[in-house]
Amino acid sequence: MIGINTIVECNQYLKSNGLACKVHLKDGCNSQYMWIELFDEPISEQLTKAISDFFSSKGIQLTFSEDSKSFWETK
């Protein structure tokens, strides 16, 4: 289960790496997913790699949607 504090840390990590976006958490009915709010740039491989690297450092593996605009924990 990914908590809101992890999302806050992720957003700080992305900002410190110059990525203009914010990750949001949607939680309900025993399932979670995150979605990416973009401010300037389209979703890039650099962005999805940064998000994957951040969560991987916490021991969390992710699966991204086909359009890479949302993702969830791989179980």
mmCIF file of the N, C-alpha and C atoms, coordinates in Angstrom:
data_MODEL
# 
_entry.id   MODEL 
# 
loop_
_atom_site.group_PDB 
_atom_site.id 
_atom_site.type_symbol 
_atom_site.label_atom_id 
_atom_site.label_alt_id 
_atom_site.label_comp_id 
_atom_site.label_asym_id 
_atom_site.label_entity_id 
_atom_site.label_seq_id 
_atom_site.pdbx_PDB_ins_code 
_atom_site.Cartn_x 
_atom_site.Cartn_y 
_atom_site.Cartn_z 
_atom_site.occupancy 
_atom_site.B_iso_or_equiv 
_atom_site.pdbx_formal_charge 
_atom_site.auth_seq_id 
_atom_site.auth_comp_id 
_atom_site.auth_asym_id 
_atom_site.auth_atom_id 
_atom_site.pdbx_PDB_model_num 
ATOM 1   N N  . MET A 1 1  ? 0.846   -1.166 0.000   1.00 0.00 ? 1  MET A N  1 
ATOM 2   C CA . MET A 1 1  ? 0.000   0.000  0.000   1.00 0.00 ? 1  MET A CA 1 
ATOM 3   C C  . MET A 1 1  ? 0.899   1.240  0.000   1.00 0.00 ? 1  MET A C  1 
ATOM 4   N N  . ILE A 1 2  ? 0.654   2.129  -0.908  1.00 0.00 ? 2  ILE A N  1 
ATOM 5   C CA . ILE A 1 2  ? 1.420   3.365  -1.032  1.00 0.00 ? 2  ILE A CA 1 
ATOM 6   C C  . ILE A 1 2  ? 0.679   4.462  -0.264  1.00 0.00 ? 2  ILE A C  1 
ATOM 7   N N  . GLY A 1 3  ? 1.384   5.124  0.629   1.00 0.00 ? 3  GLY A N  1 
ATOM 8   C CA . GLY A 1 3  ? 0.778   6.173  1.436   1.00 0.00 ? 3  GLY A CA 1 
ATOM 9   C C  . GLY A 1 3  ? 0.979   7.557  0.838   1.00 0.00 ? 3  GLY A C  1 
ATOM 10  N N  . ILE A 1 4  ? 0.209   8.495  1.353   1.00 0.00 ? 4  ILE A N  1 
ATOM 11  C CA . ILE A 1 4  ? 0.282   9.870  0.855   1.00 0.00 ? 4  ILE A CA 1 
ATOM 12  C C  . ILE A 1 4  ? 1.666   10.473 1.076   1.00 0.00 ? 4  ILE A C  1 
ATOM 13  N N  . ASN A 1 5  ? 2.338   10.103 2.161   1.00 0.00 ? 5  ASN A N  1 
ATOM 14  C CA . ASN A 1 5  ? 3.682   10.635 2.408   1.00 0.00 ? 5  ASN A CA 1 
ATOM 15  C C  . ASN A 1 5  ? 4.656   10.225 1.307   1.00 0.00 ? 5  ASN A C  1 
ATOM 16  N N  . THR A 1 6  ? 4.496   9.027  0.785   1.00 0.00 ? 6  THR A N  1 
ATOM 17  C CA . THR A 1 6  ? 5.344   8.576  -0.321  1.00 0.00 ? 6  THR A CA 1 
ATOM 18  C C  . THR A 1 6  ? 5.074   9.405  -1.568  1.00 0.00 ? 6  THR A C  1 
ATOM 19  N N  . ILE A 1 7  ? 3.822   9.754  -1.806  1.00 0.00 ? 7  ILE A N  1 
ATOM 20  C CA . ILE A 1 7  ? 3.471   10.593 -2.958  1.00 0.00 ? 7  ILE A CA 1 
ATOM 21  C C  . ILE A 1 7  ? 4.078   11.987 -2.790  1.00 0.00 ? 7  ILE A C  1 
ATOM 22  N N  . VAL A 1 8  ? 4.006   12.536 -1.585  1.00 0.00 ? 8  VAL A N  1 
ATOM 23  C CA . VAL A 1 8  ? 4.601   13.848 -1.315  1.00 0.00 ? 8  VAL A CA 1 
ATOM 24  C C  . VAL A 1 8  ? 6.104   13.799 -1.573  1.00 0.00 ? 8  VAL A C  1 
ATOM 25  N N  . GLU A 1 9  ? 6.777   12.753 -1.084  1.00 0.00 ? 9  GLU A N  1 
ATOM 26  C CA . GLU A 1 9  ? 8.216   12.586 -1.317  1.00 0.00 ? 9  GLU A CA 1 
ATOM 27  C C  . GLU A 1 9  ? 8.521   12.465 -2.810  1.00 0.00 ? 9  GLU A C  1 
ATOM 28  N N  . CYS A 1 10 ? 7.691   11.723 -3.516  1.00 0.00 ? 10 CYS A N  1 
ATOM 29  C CA . CYS A 1 10 ? 7.884   11.549 -4.956  1.00 0.00 ? 10 CYS A CA 1 
ATOM 30  C C  . CYS A 1 10 ? 7.787   12.895 -5.663  1.00 0.00 ? 10 CYS A C  1 
ATOM 31  N N  . ASN A 1 11 ? 6.787   13.681 -5.321  1.00 0.00 ? 11 ASN A N  1 
ATOM 32  C CA . ASN A 1 11 ? 6.622   14.989 -5.949  1.00 0.00 ? 11 ASN A CA 1 
ATOM 33  C C  . ASN A 1 11 ? 7.808   15.906 -5.652  1.00 0.00 ? 11 ASN A C  1 
ATOM 34  N N  . GLN A 1 12 ? 8.341   15.841 -4.442  1.00 0.00 ? 12 GLN A N  1 
ATOM 35  C CA . GLN A 1 12 ? 9.532   16.626 -4.105  1.00 0.00 ? 12 GLN A CA 1 
ATOM 36  C C  . GLN A 1 12 ? 10.731  16.151 -4.929  1.00 0.00 ? 12 GLN A C  1 
ATOM 37  N N  . TYR A 1 13 ? 10.859  14.845 -5.079  1.00 0.00 ? 13 TYR A N  1 
ATOM 38  C CA . TYR A 1 13 ? 11.944  14.260 -5.877  1.00 0.00 ? 13 TYR A CA 1 
ATOM 39  C C  . TYR A 1 13 ? 11.848  14.719 -7.332  1.00 0.00 ? 13 TYR A C  1 
ATOM 40  N N  . LEU A 1 14 ? 10.667  14.664 -7.898  1.00 0.00 ? 14 LEU A N  1 
ATOM 41  C CA . LEU A 1 14 ? 10.477  15.074 -9.293  1.00 0.00 ? 14 LEU A CA 1 
ATOM 42  C C  . LEU A 1 14 ? 10.800  16.560 -9.468  1.00 0.00 ? 14 LEU A C  1 
ATOM 43  N N  . LYS A 1 15 ? 10.333  17.378 -8.545  1.00 0.00 ? 15 LYS A N  1 
ATOM 44  C CA . LYS A 1 15 ? 10.596  18.823 -8.612  1.00 0.00 ? 15 LYS A CA 1 
ATOM 45  C C  . LYS A 1 15 ? 12.090  19.104 -8.513  1.00 0.00 ? 15 LYS A C  1 
ATOM 46  N N  . SER A 1 16 ? 12.771  18.418 -7.605  1.00 0.00 ? 16 SER A N  1 
ATOM 47  C CA . SER A 1 16 ? 14.208  18.637 -7.433  1.00 0.00 ? 16 SER A CA 1 
ATOM 48  C C  . SER A 1 16 ? 15.006  18.189 -8.653  1.00 0.00 ? 16 SER A C  1 
ATOM 49  N N  . ASN A 1 17 ? 14.407  17.343 -9.488  1.00 0.00 ? 17 ASN A N  1 
ATOM 50  C CA . ASN A 1 17 ? 15.050  16.891 -10.712 1.00 0.00 ? 17 ASN A CA 1 
ATOM 51  C C  . ASN A 1 17 ? 14.574  17.676 -11.935 1.00 0.00 ? 17 ASN A C  1 
ATOM 52  N N  . GLY A 1 18 ? 13.889  18.793 -11.694 1.00 0.00 ? 18 GLY A N  1 
ATOM 53  C CA . GLY A 1 18 ? 13.475  19.687 -12.764 1.00 0.00 ? 18 GLY A CA 1 
ATOM 54  C C  . GLY A 1 18 ? 12.339  19.174 -13.631 1.00 0.00 ? 18 GLY A C  1 
ATOM 55  N N  . LEU A 1 19 ? 11.550  18.239 -13.115 1.00 0.00 ? 19 LEU A N  1 
ATOM 56  C CA . LEU A 1 19 ? 10.433  17.683 -13.882 1.00 0.00 ? 19 LEU A CA 1 
ATOM 57  C C  . LEU A 1 19 ? 9.143   18.374 -13.465 1.00 0.00 ? 19 LEU A C  1 
ATOM 58  N N  . ALA A 1 20 ? 8.505   19.041 -14.408 1.00 0.00 ? 20 ALA A N  1 
ATOM 59  C CA . ALA A 1 20 ? 7.330   19.871 -14.140 1.00 0.00 ? 20 ALA A CA 1 
ATOM 60  C C  . ALA A 1 20 ? 6.056   19.030 -14.184 1.00 0.00 ? 20 ALA A C  1 
ATOM 61  N N  . CYS A 1 21 ? 5.793   18.344 -13.077 1.00 0.00 ? 21 CYS A N  1 
ATOM 62  C CA . CYS A 1 21 ? 4.599   17.511 -12.988 1.00 0.00 ? 21 CYS A CA 1 
ATOM 63  C C  . CYS A 1 21 ? 4.299   17.231 -11.530 1.00 0.00 ? 21 CYS A C  1 
ATOM 64  N N  . LYS A 1 22 ? 3.174   16.589 -11.309 1.00 0.00 ? 22 LYS A N  1 
ATOM 65  C CA . LYS A 1 22 ? 2.790   16.189 -9.963  1.00 0.00 ? 22 LYS A CA 1 
ATOM 66  C C  . LYS A 1 22 ? 2.094   14.840 -10.058 1.00 0.00 ? 22 LYS A C  1 
ATOM 67  N N  . VAL A 1 23 ? 2.422   13.950 -9.134  1.00 0.00 ? 23 VAL A N  1 
ATOM 68  C CA . VAL A 1 23 ? 1.782   12.641 -9.058  1.00 0.00 ? 23 VAL A CA 1 
ATOM 69  C C  . VAL A 1 23 ? 0.643   12.730 -8.049  1.00 0.00 ? 23 VAL A C  1 
ATOM 70  N N  . HIS A 1 24 ? -0.500  12.172 -8.414  1.00 0.00 ? 24 HIS A N  1 
ATOM 71  C CA . HIS A 1 24 ? -1.680  12.136 -7.539  1.00 0.00 ? 24 HIS A CA 1 
ATOM 72  C C  . HIS A 1 24 ? -2.024  10.678 -7.246  1.00 0.00 ? 24 HIS A C  1 
ATOM 73  N N  . LEU A 1 25 ? -2.578  10.443 -6.068  1.00 0.00 ? 25 LEU A N  1 
ATOM 74  C CA . LEU A 1 25 ? -2.953  9.101  -5.629  1.00 0.00 ? 25 LEU A CA 1 
ATOM 75  C C  . LEU A 1 25 ? -4.471  8.977  -5.629  1.00 0.00 ? 25 LEU A C  1 
ATOM 76  N N  . LYS A 1 26 ? -4.971  7.923  -6.229  1.00 0.00 ? 26 LYS A N  1 
ATOM 77  C CA . LYS A 1 26 ? -6.401  7.577  -6.194  1.00 0.00 ? 26 LYS A CA 1 
ATOM 78  C C  . LYS A 1 26 ? -6.501  6.255  -5.455  1.00 0.00 ? 26 LYS A C  1 
ATOM 79  N N  . ASP A 1 27 ? -7.286  6.247  -4.384  1.00 0.00 ? 27 ASP A N  1 
ATOM 80  C CA . ASP A 1 27 ? -7.360  5.071  -3.525  1.00 0.00 ? 27 ASP A CA 1 
ATOM 81  C C  . ASP A 1 27 ? -8.821  4.748  -3.261  1.00 0.00 ? 27 ASP A C  1 
ATOM 82  N N  . GLY A 1 28 ? -9.192  3.506  -3.473  1.00 0.00 ? 28 GLY A N  1 
ATOM 83  C CA . GLY A 1 28 ? -10.559 3.103  -3.165  1.00 0.00 ? 28 GLY A CA 1 
ATOM 84  C C  . GLY A 1 28 ? -10.802 1.636  -3.433  1.00 0.00 ? 28 GLY A C  1 
ATOM 85  N N  . CYS A 1 29 ? -11.681 1.054  -2.664  1.00 0.00 ? 29 CYS A N  1 
ATOM 86  C CA . CYS A 1 29 ? -12.112 -0.342 -2.858  1.00 0.00 ? 29 CYS A CA 1 
ATOM 87  C C  . CYS A 1 29 ? -10.933 -1.303 -2.972  1.00 0.00 ? 29 CYS A C  1 
ATOM 88  N N  . ASN A 1 30 ? -9.999  -1.190 -2.045  1.00 0.00 ? 30 ASN A N  1 
ATOM 89  C CA . ASN A 1 30 ? -8.834  -2.082 -1.995  1.00 0.00 ? 30 ASN A CA 1 
ATOM 90  C C  . ASN A 1 30 ? -7.953  -2.021 -3.231  1.00 0.00 ? 30 ASN A C  1 
ATOM 91  N N  . SER A 1 31 ? -7.944  -0.892 -3.918  1.00 0.00 ? 31 SER A N  1 
ATOM 92  C CA . SER A 1 31 ? -7.064  -0.743 -5.059  1.00 0.00 ? 31 SER A CA 1 
ATOM 93  C C  . SER A 1 31 ? -6.587  0.705  -5.132  1.00 0.00 ? 31 SER A C  1 
ATOM 94  N N  . GLN A 1 32 ? -5.416  0.887  -5.682  1.00 0.00 ? 32 GLN A N  1 
ATOM 95  C CA . GLN A 1 32 ? -4.824  2.208  -5.811  1.00 0.00 ? 32 GLN A CA 1 
ATOM 96  C C  . GLN A 1 32 ? -4.274  2.379  -7.204  1.00 0.00 ? 32 GLN A C  1 
ATOM 97  N N  . TYR A 1 33 ? -4.263  3.619  -7.653  1.00 0.00 ? 33 TYR A N  1 
ATOM 98  C CA . TYR A 1 33 ? -3.473  3.944  -8.829  1.00 0.00 ? 33 TYR A CA 1 
ATOM 99  C C  . TYR A 1 33 ? -3.053  5.393  -8.713  1.00 0.00 ? 33 TYR A C  1 
ATOM 100 N N  . MET A 1 34 ? -2.001  5.743  -9.411  1.00 0.00 ? 34 MET A N  1 
ATOM 101 C CA . MET A 1 34 ? -1.494  7.093  -9.422  1.00 0.00 ? 34 MET A CA 1 
ATOM 102 C C  . MET A 1 34 ? -1.622  7.639  -10.837 1.00 0.00 ? 34 MET A C  1 
ATOM 103 N N  . TRP A 1 35 ? -1.815  8.944  -10.946 1.00 0.00 ? 35 TRP A N  1 
ATOM 104 C CA . TRP A 1 35 ? -1.863  9.571  -12.249 1.00 0.00 ? 35 TRP A CA 1 
ATOM 105 C C  . TRP A 1 35 ? -0.970  10.805 -12.231 1.00 0.00 ? 35 TRP A C  1 
ATOM 106 N N  . ILE A 1 36 ? -0.506  11.189 -13.407 1.00 0.00 ? 36 ILE A N  1 
ATOM 107 C CA . ILE A 1 36 ? 0.470   12.254 -13.546 1.00 0.00 ? 36 ILE A CA 1 
ATOM 108 C C  . ILE A 1 36 ? -0.204  13.500 -14.098 1.00 0.00 ? 36 ILE A C  1 
ATOM 109 N N  . GLU A 1 37 ? -0.070  14.599 -13.355 1.00 0.00 ? 37 GLU A N  1 
ATOM 110 C CA . GLU A 1 37 ? -0.529  15.908 -13.818 1.00 0.00 ? 37 GLU A CA 1 
ATOM 111 C C  . GLU A 1 37 ? 0.685   16.625 -14.404 1.00 0.00 ? 37 GLU A C  1 
ATOM 112 N N  . LEU A 1 38 ? 0.627   16.934 -15.682 1.00 0.00 ? 38 LEU A N  1 
ATOM 113 C CA . LEU A 1 38 ? 1.738   17.605 -16.362 1.00 0.00 ? 38 LEU A CA 1 
ATOM 114 C C  . LEU A 1 38 ? 1.533   19.115 -16.346 1.00 0.00 ? 38 LEU A C  1 
ATOM 115 N N  . PHE A 1 39 ? 2.619   19.854 -16.177 1.00 0.00 ? 39 PHE A N  1 
ATOM 116 C CA . PHE A 1 39 ? 2.540   21.314 -16.183 1.00 0.00 ? 39 PHE A CA 1 
ATOM 117 C C  . PHE A 1 39 ? 3.063   21.917 -17.478 1.00 0.00 ? 39 PHE A C  1 
ATOM 118 N N  . ASP A 1 40 ? 4.134   21.384 -18.008 1.00 0.00 ? 40 ASP A N  1 
ATOM 119 C CA . ASP A 1 40 ? 4.766   21.985 -19.185 1.00 0.00 ? 40 ASP A CA 1 
ATOM 120 C C  . ASP A 1 40 ? 4.984   21.017 -20.338 1.00 0.00 ? 40 ASP A C  1 
ATOM 121 N N  . GLU A 1 41 ? 5.516   19.883 -20.021 1.00 0.00 ? 41 GLU A N  1 
ATOM 122 C CA . GLU A 1 41 ? 6.015   18.967 -21.035 1.00 0.00 ? 41 GLU A CA 1 
ATOM 123 C C  . GLU A 1 41 ? 5.121   17.739 -21.160 1.00 0.00 ? 41 GLU A C  1 
ATOM 124 N N  . PRO A 1 42 ? 5.173   17.078 -22.311 1.00 0.00 ? 42 PRO A N  1 
ATOM 125 C CA . PRO A 1 42 ? 4.458   15.803 -22.426 1.00 0.00 ? 42 PRO A CA 1 
ATOM 126 C C  . PRO A 1 42 ? 5.185   14.727 -21.610 1.00 0.00 ? 42 PRO A C  1 
ATOM 127 N N  . ILE A 1 43 ? 4.511   13.628 -21.390 1.00 0.00 ? 43 ILE A N  1 
ATOM 128 C CA . ILE A 1 43 ? 5.141   12.520 -20.670 1.00 0.00 ? 43 ILE A CA 1 
ATOM 129 C C  . ILE A 1 43 ? 6.312   12.015 -21.491 1.00 0.00 ? 43 ILE A C  1 
ATOM 130 N N  . SER A 1 44 ? 7.439   11.869 -20.829 1.00 0.00 ? 44 SER A N  1 
ATOM 131 C CA . SER A 1 44 ? 8.660   11.434 -21.508 1.00 0.00 ? 44 SER A CA 1 
ATOM 132 C C  . SER A 1 44 ? 9.209   10.185 -20.832 1.00 0.00 ? 44 SER A C  1 
ATOM 133 N N  . GLU A 1 45 ? 10.112  9.543  -21.520 1.00 0.00 ? 45 GLU A N  1 
ATOM 134 C CA . GLU A 1 45 ? 10.787  8.381  -20.936 1.00 0.00 ? 45 GLU A CA 1 
ATOM 135 C C  . GLU A 1 45 ? 11.572  8.805  -19.697 1.00 0.00 ? 45 GLU A C  1 
ATOM 136 N N  . GLN A 1 46 ? 12.131  10.020 -19.715 1.00 0.00 ? 46 GLN A N  1 
ATOM 137 C CA . GLN A 1 46 ? 12.869  10.542 -18.562 1.00 0.00 ? 46 GLN A CA 1 
ATOM 138 C C  . GLN A 1 46 ? 11.956  10.634 -17.342 1.00 0.00 ? 46 GLN A C  1 
ATOM 139 N N  . LEU A 1 47 ? 10.733  11.089 -17.541 1.00 0.00 ? 47 LEU A N  1 
ATOM 140 C CA . LEU A 1 47 ? 9.781   11.229 -16.447 1.00 0.00 ? 47 LEU A CA 1 
ATOM 141 C C  . LEU A 1 47 ? 9.377   9.869  -15.891 1.00 0.00 ? 47 LEU A C  1 
ATOM 142 N N  . THR A 1 48 ? 8.984   8.951  -16.756 1.00 0.00 ? 48 THR A N  1 
ATOM 143 C CA . THR A 1 48 ? 8.566   7.630  -16.257 1.00 0.00 ? 48 THR A CA 1 
ATOM 144 C C  . THR A 1 48 ? 9.733   6.902  -15.596 1.00 0.00 ? 48 THR A C  1 
ATOM 145 N N  . LYS A 1 49 ? 10.950  7.094  -16.101 1.00 0.00 ? 49 LYS A N  1 
ATOM 146 C CA . LYS A 1 49 ? 12.128  6.478  -15.470 1.00 0.00 ? 49 LYS A CA 1 
ATOM 147 C C  . LYS A 1 49 ? 12.357  7.069  -14.085 1.00 0.00 ? 49 LYS A C  1 
ATOM 148 N N  . ALA A 1 50 ? 12.225  8.396  -13.951 1.00 0.00 ? 50 ALA A N  1 
ATOM 149 C CA . ALA A 1 50 ? 12.408  9.040  -12.650 1.00 0.00 ? 50 ALA A CA 1 
ATOM 150 C C  . ALA A 1 50 ? 11.382  8.524  -11.641 1.00 0.00 ? 50 ALA A C  1 
ATOM 151 N N  . ILE A 1 51 ? 10.134  8.393  -12.075 1.00 0.00 ? 51 ILE A N  1 
ATOM 152 C CA . ILE A 1 51 ? 9.087   7.870  -11.185 1.00 0.00 ? 51 ILE A CA 1 
ATOM 153 C C  . ILE A 1 51 ? 9.398   6.421  -10.812 1.00 0.00 ? 51 ILE A C  1 
ATOM 154 N N  . SER A 1 52 ? 9.753   5.611  -11.791 1.00 0.00 ? 52 SER A N  1 
ATOM 155 C CA . SER A 1 52 ? 10.099  4.205  -11.526 1.00 0.00 ? 52 SER A CA 1 
ATOM 156 C C  . SER A 1 52 ? 11.286  4.101  -10.580 1.00 0.00 ? 52 SER A C  1 
ATOM 157 N N  . ASP A 1 53 ? 12.315  4.920  -10.809 1.00 0.00 ? 53 ASP A N  1 
ATOM 158 C CA . ASP A 1 53 ? 13.509  4.892  -9.953  1.00 0.00 ? 53 ASP A CA 1 
ATOM 159 C C  . ASP A 1 53 ? 13.167  5.276  -8.517  1.00 0.00 ? 53 ASP A C  1 
ATOM 160 N N  . PHE A 1 54 ? 12.334  6.311  -8.358  1.00 0.00 ? 54 PHE A N  1 
ATOM 161 C CA . PHE A 1 54 ? 11.941  6.734  -7.013  1.00 0.00 ? 54 PHE A CA 1 
ATOM 162 C C  . PHE A 1 54 ? 11.245  5.592  -6.276  1.00 0.00 ? 54 PHE A C  1 
ATOM 163 N N  . PHE A 1 55 ? 10.229  5.009  -6.898  1.00 0.00 ? 55 PHE A N  1 
ATOM 164 C CA . PHE A 1 55 ? 9.473   3.945  -6.227  1.00 0.00 ? 55 PHE A CA 1 
ATOM 165 C C  . PHE A 1 55 ? 10.318  2.691  -6.043  1.00 0.00 ? 55 PHE A C  1 
ATOM 166 N N  . SER A 1 56 ? 11.185  2.404  -6.987  1.00 0.00 ? 56 SER A N  1 
ATOM 167 C CA . SER A 1 56 ? 12.075  1.255  -6.866  1.00 0.00 ? 56 SER A CA 1 
ATOM 168 C C  . SER A 1 56 ? 12.986  1.401  -5.641  1.00 0.00 ? 56 SER A C  1 
ATOM 169 N N  . SER A 1 57 ? 13.424  2.637  -5.373  1.00 0.00 ? 57 SER A N  1 
ATOM 170 C CA . SER A 1 57 ? 14.266  2.880  -4.195  1.00 0.00 ? 57 SER A CA 1 
ATOM 171 C C  . SER A 1 57 ? 13.520  2.599  -2.896  1.00 0.00 ? 57 SER A C  1 
ATOM 172 N N  . LYS A 1 58 ? 12.200  2.550  -2.965  1.00 0.00 ? 58 LYS A N  1 
ATOM 173 C CA . LYS A 1 58 ? 11.351  2.234  -1.809  1.00 0.00 ? 58 LYS A CA 1 
ATOM 174 C C  . LYS A 1 58 ? 10.915  0.765  -1.830  1.00 0.00 ? 58 LYS A C  1 
ATOM 175 N N  . GLY A 1 59 ? 11.440  -0.008 -2.797  1.00 0.00 ? 59 GLY A N  1 
ATOM 176 C CA . GLY A 1 59 ? 11.083  -1.419 -2.911  1.00 0.00 ? 59 GLY A CA 1 
ATOM 177 C C  . GLY A 1 59 ? 9.748   -1.656 -3.582  1.00 0.00 ? 59 GLY A C  1 
ATOM 178 N N  . ILE A 1 60 ? 9.277   -0.667 -4.355  1.00 0.00 ? 60 ILE A N  1 
ATOM 179 C CA . ILE A 1 60 ? 7.971   -0.754 -5.017  1.00 0.00 ? 60 ILE A CA 1 
ATOM 180 C C  . ILE A 1 60 ? 8.181   -0.794 -6.523  1.00 0.00 ? 60 ILE A C  1 
ATOM 181 N N  . GLN A 1 61 ? 7.663   -1.827 -7.165  1.00 0.00 ? 61 GLN A N  1 
ATOM 182 C CA . GLN A 1 61 ? 7.721   -1.936 -8.619  1.00 0.00 ? 61 GLN A CA 1 
ATOM 183 C C  . GLN A 1 61 ? 6.401   -1.446 -9.206  1.00 0.00 ? 61 GLN A C  1 
ATOM 184 N N  . LEU A 1 62 ? 6.486   -0.755 -10.346 1.00 0.00 ? 62 LEU A N  1 
ATOM 185 C CA . LEU A 1 62 ? 5.306   -0.149 -10.953 1.00 0.00 ? 62 LEU A CA 1 
ATOM 186 C C  . LEU A 1 62 ? 4.986   -0.740 -12.318 1.00 0.00 ? 62 LEU A C  1 
ATOM 187 N N  . THR A 1 63 ? 3.734   -0.618 -12.691 1.00 0.00 ? 63 THR A N  1 
ATOM 188 C CA . THR A 1 63 ? 3.266   -0.891 -14.044 1.00 0.00 ? 63 THR A CA 1 
ATOM 189 C C  . THR A 1 63 ? 2.596   0.386  -14.536 1.00 0.00 ? 63 THR A C  1 
ATOM 190 N N  . PHE A 1 64 ? 2.983   0.841  -15.730 1.00 0.00 ? 64 PHE A N  1 
ATOM 191 C CA . PHE A 1 64 ? 2.400   2.042  -16.316 1.00 0.00 ? 64 PHE A CA 1 
ATOM 192 C C  . PHE A 1 64 ? 1.320   1.663  -17.323 1.00 0.00 ? 64 PHE A C  1 
ATOM 193 N N  . SER A 1 65 ? 0.317   2.529  -17.441 1.00 0.00 ? 65 SER A N  1 
ATOM 194 C CA . SER A 1 65 ? -0.707  2.341  -18.460 1.00 0.00 ? 65 SER A CA 1 
ATOM 195 C C  . SER A 1 65 ? -0.064  2.504  -19.839 1.00 0.00 ? 65 SER A C  1 
ATOM 196 N N  . GLU A 1 66 ? -0.789  2.118  -20.865 1.00 0.00 ? 66 GLU A N  1 
ATOM 197 C CA . GLU A 1 66 ? -0.272  2.188  -22.232 1.00 0.00 ? 66 GLU A CA 1 
ATOM 198 C C  . GLU A 1 66 ? 0.153   3.607  -22.616 1.00 0.00 ? 66 GLU A C  1 
ATOM 199 N N  . ASP A 1 67 ? -0.599  4.608  -22.160 1.00 0.00 ? 67 ASP A N  1 
ATOM 200 C CA . ASP A 1 67 ? -0.256  5.996  -22.490 1.00 0.00 ? 67 ASP A CA 1 
ATOM 201 C C  . ASP A 1 67 ? 0.691   6.631  -21.458 1.00 0.00 ? 67 ASP A C  1 
ATOM 202 N N  . SER A 1 68 ? 1.087   5.872  -20.440 1.00 0.00 ? 68 SER A N  1 
ATOM 203 C CA . SER A 1 68 ? 2.006   6.298  -19.371 1.00 0.00 ? 68 SER A CA 1 
ATOM 204 C C  . SER A 1 68 ? 1.466   7.431  -18.510 1.00 0.00 ? 68 SER A C  1 
ATOM 205 N N  . LYS A 1 69 ? 0.185   7.731  -18.582 1.00 0.00 ? 69 LYS A N  1 
ATOM 206 C CA . LYS A 1 69 ? -0.385  8.808  -17.783 1.00 0.00 ? 69 LYS A CA 1 
ATOM 207 C C  . LYS A 1 69 ? -0.811  8.346  -16.388 1.00 0.00 ? 69 LYS A C  1 
ATOM 208 N N  . SER A 1 70 ? -0.887  7.051  -16.197 1.00 0.00 ? 70 SER A N  1 
ATOM 209 C CA . SER A 1 70 ? -1.214  6.517  -14.876 1.00 0.00 ? 70 SER A CA 1 
ATOM 210 C C  . SER A 1 70 ? -0.394  5.261  -14.636 1.00 0.00 ? 70 SER A C  1 
ATOM 211 N N  . PHE A 1 71 ? -0.304  4.885  -13.374 1.00 0.00 ? 71 PHE A N  1 
ATOM 212 C CA . PHE A 1 71 ? 0.489   3.713  -13.010 1.00 0.00 ? 71 PHE A CA 1 
ATOM 213 C C  . PHE A 1 71 ? 0.002   3.170  -11.676 1.00 0.00 ? 71 PHE A C  1 
ATOM 214 N N  . TRP A 1 72 ? 0.426   1.954  -11.366 1.00 0.00 ? 72 TRP A N  1 
ATOM 215 C CA . TRP A 1 72 ? 0.017   1.292  -10.135 1.00 0.00 ? 72 TRP A CA 1 
ATOM 216 C C  . TRP A 1 72 ? 1.124   0.357  -9.703  1.00 0.00 ? 72 TRP A C  1 
ATOM 217 N N  . GLU A 1 73 ? 1.014   -0.075 -8.466  1.00 0.00 ? 73 GLU A N  1 
ATOM 218 C CA . GLU A 1 73 ? 2.008   -1.005 -7.911  1.00 0.00 ? 73 GLU A CA 1 
ATOM 219 C C  . GLU A 1 73 ? 1.810   -2.378 -8.536  1.00 0.00 ? 73 GLU A C  1 
ATOM 220 N N  . THR A 1 74 ? 2.913   -2.959 -8.988  1.00 0.00 ? 74 THR A N  1 
ATOM 221 C CA . THR A 1 74 ? 2.888   -4.318 -9.544  1.00 0.00 ? 74 THR A CA 1 
ATOM 222 C C  . THR A 1 74 ? 2.856   -5.291 -8.389  1.00 0.00 ? 74 THR A C  1 
ATOM 223 N N  . LYS A 1 75 ? 1.898   -6.204 -8.420  1.00 0.00 ? 75 LYS A N  1 
ATOM 224 C CA . LYS A 1 75 ? 1.793   -7.185 -7.321  1.00 0.00 ? 75 LYS A CA 1 
ATOM 225 C C  . LYS A 1 75 ? 2.005   -8.575 -7.824  1.00 0.00 ? 75 LYS A C  1 
# 
